[in-house]
Amino acid sequence: PWLGYMLLLEDCEKSRKSVRNNEPHFEVFPEFNEASYVERYHQTCLKLVRERVYSEVCYLLAREANKMQPRNYSEPDEILSGYRFLRSLCSHLNNFYEIV
């Protein structure tokens, strides 16, 4: 089976600010200490791929100001790119239809 995860996050000042951790019950992973939401989601998506929780993960950032532009998003990491995500999905579908 193929399982994918796509995350689209607004690229704005609030998502890029570092976040203070409040740890009343559980310790936060060190890579999340004082990290912004952009960085936290980036690290989480990388873990999901590296630990093979998902076949592929796509992580995109989009700015409100660029919504009318032809390419209105950015890809913070090539490993989490839309191209890689779609290529993997299409390859899986191609293999599936060859079997059927």
N, C-alpha and C positions, 0 to 999 in steps of 0.2 A: 504493500500500500504506500501511497504518497500522501504526506500530510504537510501542509504549508501554513505559514502564519504571516500576515501582512500588517504592519503598523504604520499609520500615517499620523505624525505629530506636528502640531503647529509650531513653526520656527519663530518664536517671539522672545521678547525680553524675559518674561516670566519663566519660560521653559529653559532658558539658558542660565538663569541665576542658580547659584549653588543653594542646596536645600539643607537646612539644619536637621540633624537627626534627633528624634526624641525616642529613647530606647527603654521604655518602662518595663517591657516584658521579654524582648528578644534583642540580641545584639545584631547590628546591621553589618552586612559583609563589608570588609575594608574598602573594596572598590567603590562602594556607594557613599562612603563618608564624605560629606561636603560636596558631593557631585550634583550637577544639575540634572533636571529630568531628561534632557537630551542625552547626557552621558550615561545616566542610569539605564535608560531604555536601550542604548547602544550596547552596553555590557550585557544586559539581559538577553537581547536578541542573539549576540555572539554565543552566549552560553547555551541557548536553545539549539543552535546549530551544532556546536562542538560536542555537546552531550547527546546529540542525535534524538532529541525530543521531537524535533520536526525535521522533515526532509530538507526544506529550505525555509528561510525567513527573509522577508523583504522589509526594510526599515527606511522610510521616506520622511523628509522634513519639507513642509510647505509654508511659505509666507503669505499672509493675507494680501499684502501689497502686490504680489506677483500673480494673483489668481487669473488675470486675463492674458498672461504671457504664454507663448507656445510651450515652453518648458518651465512649468511653475512649481517645481519641486527640486530638492537636492538629495543626493544619496551619500550619507556620511562615510560609508564603507563599501568597498567593492564586493566583499563577501556577502553583504546584505543588499545587493543591488536588485532592482526590478528585472534587469536583463537576466541575471543568473536565476532568479526565482522563476521567471516565465520559461526560460530554456529548460530548466529541470522539469517543470510541469508538462511542457510540450513533449519532452523526451519520454516521460512516463506514459502519457496518453498515447503516443506513437507505439510504444512497446505493448500497451494494453490492446490496442486495436489490431496489432499484428497477431496477437494470440487468439483473439476472438474470431 
